[in-house]
């Protein structure tokens, strides 16, 4: 379990190192997840230890939201002051996400009809 956890942290560290070295605008943990995905594809899946460790982390994922909840409680006044831009960003990102999903589905449906059944 410790080796699998160390592997996950190593990929996060590698992603953060790449982000800093290449001045990328993407968070290091996201880059690390991409590297982990490539690693898992190359190995044709996770080991049993990695599967168990990841499952345990996911079962306790709700604990990761405690710091965010505390931040909301501590910075409530700031959130209230900046409610307008936050609301615009939330609505715009939701609309863009729905539009991208709808257009992708529309494109794939049309493509599937043109190719016919397999």
Order of alpha helices (4+ residues) and beta strands (2+ residues): alpha-alpha-alpha-alpha-alpha-alpha
